[in-house]
């Protein structure tokens, strides 16, 4: 905490990377925000003690933040309501990374669509509870969006993707891995409707990594063992007894 608080004296500080720093707590960020009011690039990925009050203080002190990374912060103290309020303040936001923050699935996406019209890069990877309404709110409000990662957004539907994605004029990169409802033909249709956009899809759904047949084909298939014919002992015994007689 002392290290984070010591940055308070850097009044012209613009870039703050505290990713995977376990000393990042709300009191420390609140203290830092008292002196740092010119931040434009903030990375707080994997900060397990990060909670709403610290993030709200930081965004309130530096409303000009353009890049914000909150990836891999699934802790209860960082809530959908809190981050939605943070996003409301950051109207100049260009890049937002919420990878693995599955709790940010309802109010945060809608707040992005309503308040962050300058947004260019967005990752909602591993946020499985994002639904069609939330995605539609983002694509409607963020018309400058160039890069969008929807990996693992399980509940998105193919029909909505085919309707909404082509209407996003600036989109140049779209990742749609692990969306079960999106078929191979759906991906092909997206590429046809949006030829200027690179559509990436590594797999439709997660597979068992121990099932090598999925990756190696017949090479990994176990060889068939021919069943040995059992000798009919009963018939032999019967024939032997008849001969004795």
N, C-alpha and C positions, 0 to 999 in steps of 0.2 A: 504493500500500500504506500510506503514511503516513496518508492520510486515513481509511482504514478502521480502522487501528490506533488512531487518535486517539479513536475512538468508545468505546474501552474505558472511559474515565472516566465515561460516561453510564450509571450503574448502574441508573437507573430507566427506561431506554429501553425502549419497548414496540413501536414500529413501526420497522422497518428496511427501506428500499427501496434496494437497490443494483442494480436491474435495468439490464442492458447496461453495467455498469461493468467495464471490462477490468482494473482494479486488484484485483479480488476474487480472491484466491488462498487456498489452504489455510493457509499461515502467517499471513496477515492475519486470516482468520476465527478461527483458533485463538487468536490474540492478543486479538481482540475478545471472544471467548467468555469469556476470563478475567475480564472486568469486567461484561459485559452478561448478566444472568441473569433478566431479567424480560420477555423478548421474547414477544409474542403474534402479531405479524403480520410475515412475512418474505417479501420478493420478491427472488429471485435470477435472474430470467429473463435469458437471453442472456449470462450471465457465463461466458465461454469458458474461463477458468482454474479454474473451480470443480471440485473433486475431492472424493472421499469423506472424507478426513480432516477437511477444514474443515467440511463439513456435519455430520459426526458430532460434532465439538466443539461446534458451535453448538446442535444439538439436545440434546446432553447437558447443556449449561449452562442451556438454557431449555426444559425439557420441557413447558411450558405453551403452546407455540406452537399457535395455532388456525388460522392461515392460512399456507400454504407454497406458493410458486410457483417451480417449477423449469423453466418452459417454455423451449423452444429451447436446451436444453443437451444436445447429442448427443455431446459429447466422450468419448473412451474413459476418461478419469479418473473420470467419474461413472458408477458401475456399478449394475446391478440388485441385486447383493448389498448394496452400500453403502447404497443408498436404502431397501432393505427393512429394514435395521438401524435406519436413522433413523426410519422410520415406526413401528417397534416401540416406540420411546421416546415418540413423540408421541401418546399415547392420548387427548388432548383435541382432536385435530385436527378442525376443522370443514370446511376447504376445502383441496383439494390440486389443483394444476394441473401436469400432466406433458405438456402439449401439445408435440408434436414430439420427445419423448424416447423414441425407438423402442426403445432398449435396455432400458427399464423395463417389460418385457412379461411376465415370468414370476413372479419372487419378490415384486416390489413390489405387484402387485395382490392376491396372496394374503396378504401382510402387512397390507395395508389392511383386507381382510375379517376378519382375525383379531384385529387390535389397535385398529382405529379405528371402534368402533361408533357414535361420535357424529358421524361424517362426514356432511355435508349437501350439499357441492358437490364434484364430481369431473370433471376433464377428462382424457381419454385420447386426445384428437384427434391424428391423425397418428401413432398407434402401431399400425401395421398388423399386428403379430404378436401382438396380443391374441386369444386363442382363447376358445371357449365356457367352458372350465373356469375360466379366470381371471375372466371376467365373473360366472360363477355364484358364485364365492367372494366377490366384492365384494358382490353383491346379497343373498347369504345373511347376511353379517356386518354389513353397513351398512344396517340397517333404517330409519334416519332420513334416508337419501339423498333429496334433493329435486331436484337438478339433475345430469344426467349427459350428457356429450358424448362420443359414440363415433365421431365423424367419421373416416372413413378406416380403421376397424378392419376390414380386408378379409376376414378369415377368420371373422368371426362368422356364424352361420347363422340363417336365418329361424326355423327350428323352435325353437331355443334362446331367441331373443328373445321369441317368442310365449309360451313357457312361463315364462320367468323375469321379464320386465318386469311383468306384471300382479300378481305376488306381492310387489312392492316397495311397501309401503303409503303412504309419504310422497312418492313421486316425482311432481313437478309439471312438470318440463321434461326432454325427452329429444331429443337431436340424433343422427340416424342417417343422415347424408349419406355417400355414397360407400361403402356396404356392398352389394356386388354381389348377394349372395344374397337380400337383402331386397327383395321385389317390391312393386309399388304396392298390390296387394291385401293384402300383409302389413302395410304401413303403415296401411291402412284398418282392418285387424283390430286392430292395436295401439290405434288411436284409439277403436275401439268397446269393446275390453276395458278400456281405461284412460281413460275420458272426462274425468276431472279433470286429466289430464296433457297438456300441449302437446307433441305429437310433431312435430319439425321435420325435414324432409328436402328439401334443395335439389336434389340430383341422386342418381341411383342409382350412377353411375360417372363417371369423368372422361372428358371428351370433347375432341376436337381443337378448340382455340379458333379455328383458321383456317377451320373448316368452318361458314360462316355459315348454311348451309341448316338446321342444327339449331336455330337461333334465329330465323331470319327466314322459314323455309318457302320457298314457291315464288318469293318475291321475289328470293331470293339464288341461285336456280337459273340457271345460264348458259343463254342462248338457244340453241336448236337451229339449226344452220346447215344449210340444205338443200344436199345434194350436187348439183353441176352435172353434167348429162349430158355425157359425153364424146362428141365427134363421132367417128363411125366413119370415120376417115381411110382405113382399108384398103379399105372398101367403095366409097368415093368414088373412090379411086385406081383401083380395079378397073373401075368403071363408065366412068371417063374413058378408060382404055386401050382398053376394048372399042369405044367410040365411034370412036376414032381408026382402029381396024382396019376 
